[in-house]
């Protein structure tokens, strides 16, 4: 919602916002914003609502008046109360962290930390209303399943919990190469590991990898529980079942 300029002698001194959401597949929320406009001049001032309220599909009413006038005339040193009504428009935005991590404060899932070029970050639904008075009062009524909340800043933001994905989150491929010493054969072995990762839910990463020292082949499915706090912070604990593919097939356990 955007607003135009009020006359110089008029100012919004109180803002009371009530948002009511209906149960549906996604949040459907309507707002009723009560604004108290004060005129500090020694003469009456007229506020043109059609020029001041610039958002389409917004309706308004003047408290104490039965007419749907397009303007309100405020006597000298008095106030007028205007109700502005409309629907919140939600959009999906990246989930933001509560502390700075040096990369814009974006709170990213472990799968996105590992595959930030391919994996998409978690999102939540947000809608905004402008802050028009020094200390706006906000009341939010919504079904529990939306897990909705609001916060005050440069705008009044209404947001849901993280939007769950109906499908596993695509991570991406990984590749590793290294070397290891073999005490038995008294040699240094070159090892190669190639695999792919997905996540469902966001904190549980499933992967399958093929490992080889160019003589033996191991197929290793792994499941990891992982937590993250920022761009490069991820701690995980996993378990796997490596299958060695040689003349004889051997199955092991890896943690």
N, C-alpha and C positions, 0 to 999 in steps of 0.2 A: 504494500500500500504506500502511495506517495501523497504528500500534501503540498499545497502551495503556501504562499506567504499570507499571514494574517495582517490586518491593519496595525500600524505601529503602536497604537495604544491598547491593543488587545493581546492577551496572552493566555495560554492554557495553564491553569493552576492545579487542576486535579484530573487524573486519568484513572478510570476504573474499568478494567477489561475482564469480561467473563467469556470463557471459551467452553462450549459444550460439544462433545463428540458423540456420534452415534456408532453403534456396533455395525461393522461391515467388514469386507475383506481387507480393506485398508482404511486408515483414519478419514472420516468425513466430519469436519469440525466447522461450526459456525461461531462467530464472535459477535458480542454486543459490547461496544466500547463507549463508555459514558465519559464525556468530556465537559469540564466546567471551564468556560471562557470568561475571563474577567476583563472589564473595560476600566482602565485607570484614568481615562480622560475626563475632563469636566463637561463634556458634551457626549451625546449618544453617538455610537458608531455602528455601522452595518457590516456584517460579515457575509460575503457571498459564498454560500456553501458549494455551489456548482463550480466555482473557480478554485476553491480551497481544497475540496476533496476530489482528487484527480483520478481515483481508481474506478474503472467501469464496474458495473454490477454491485456497487456499494449503495446502500440506502441510508437515509438519515431521518431523524425526527427531532423536533424541538420540544423539550419537556415542558408540559403545561400548556401546549398549543395543540389544537386539533387539526390545524392546517398542515399541509406538506409543502410549505413555502420553500423557495430556493435560497432564501437568505434569512438571517436573524438579526434583529436590531437590539442592541444592548444599551440600556440607559447609562448615563454617567455614573461611574463608581459602583456599578452593579455587575452581576454575572448572569450568564445564560448557560443552560445545560443542553447539550446536543448528544443524541445517541447515534452512533455510526454502526451499521450492521453489514455483515458480509460473510463470505466463506474463506477459510484459510486455504491457501494453495501450498501443498506439500511438494517437496522435491528431494531426491536422493542426494545426499552429500557424504563425503568421506568422514568417518568417525574421527573426532579430534581428541587428543590426549589432554590430561589435566595438568601436564607439566611440559616445559620446553625440552625437546630432545635434540635441538640443533638443526632440525630438518622441518621446521614449521609446526612442530607439535602434533604431527599426525600419528595417531596410535594405530599401528599396523599389526596384522596377524602374522604369526610365525611363517606361514606359507608365503606371505607377501614379502617378508624380510628376505627370505631365501631366493625368491624369484620375483624381484621388484619390477623387472622388465615385462614379465608375462602375466603374473597373477594380479588380479584386481583387489584393491583394498576393501575392507568392510565398509558398508554404508549404513546410514540411518536416514529416516525421513524427517525433514525439518520444514518449518514454516515460520514466517516472520511478520511482526507488526512493529510500527515505529514507536519509539519512546517520545512522547509529546509533552510530558510533565516531569517535574523533578523526581518524584517518587511514585511511579505508577503502582496501582494495586492490581494484582492479577489473580483470578480464580479459574482453575482448570477442572472441568468435570469430564472424565473419560473412562471407558470400560477398562478393567484391569489388564485385559489381554494386550492392550497397546503399550503398557508400561510407559506412559507418557510423562513428561516433565517439562518445565520451562526454566529459562534463565534470563536474567537482565544484564544487558550490556549496552552497546550502542543501539541495539534493537531488542525487542522482546522475542526470544526464540522459543518455539515449541518443537519438541522432538520426541521421537519414539525410541525404543531400544534398537539395537543393531538389527538390521533386516536380515532374517535367515535366508540362506540360499536353498532352494529345493533340491539342488544337485551338488555333487562334490565340487569343491573349489579346485579349479585347475591350477597346478603349481608350475611345473616345467621340468625339463631334463637337467641332469647334473652329470658331471664327469670329474674324475679324480685320478691322478697318477702319482705314484710314489715309489719308494724303495724300502726293502726290509732285509735284514740279515738272517740267514739260515745257519744256525749253529751246527745242524746235522750235516748239511752239505758244504759248510764252510764257504758260503758264497753270498753275494748280494743279489736279491731278486727284485726285478721291476714289476710293479703291480698296477693294474688298470681297473677302474670301477666306473661303470656307466649305468644310469638308471633314470627313473621318472617318479615324480611325487604328486600326490593330490591330497586334499584335506576335506574331511567331513566327520564331525563338525569342525569349526575353524581351528580348534585347539588340538585336534587329532590328525596327525599326518601319516598317510599310508604311502609306502614306496616299494618299488621292486628294482633290484639292481643285479647286474651281471658283473662278476669280478673274475679277474684272470691274472695269473702270473706268466701267461703265454705257454704254460704247460698243463695247467689244470684250470677247470672252469667251475665257478660257484654261482648259483642263482639264490639271491637273498631277499625274500619279502620281509619288510620291517614295518612295525607300527610304533609311532612315537607320540607321547603326550608332551605338548610344548606350550610354553608361556612366553609372552613378549611384553615389552614396555616402551619400545621406541623403534627407531629405524634399524639399529644394529644389535638390539638386545633380545636374545632368544635363548631360553634354557629348555632342554628337552630330556626326556627319559624314555627309552624305547626297548623293545624286545623283537627279536627276529628269529627266523628258522632257515638258516642257510642250507642249501642243498648242493653238495659237491657232486658234480657230474664227471665221473671218470669211468673206468671199466665197471666199477661197482658204485652204485648210488648211495651216498651217505647223507643223513639228515642230522643237523645239529641244532643247538639253541644259542642265541647271541643276545647279550644285554648290554 
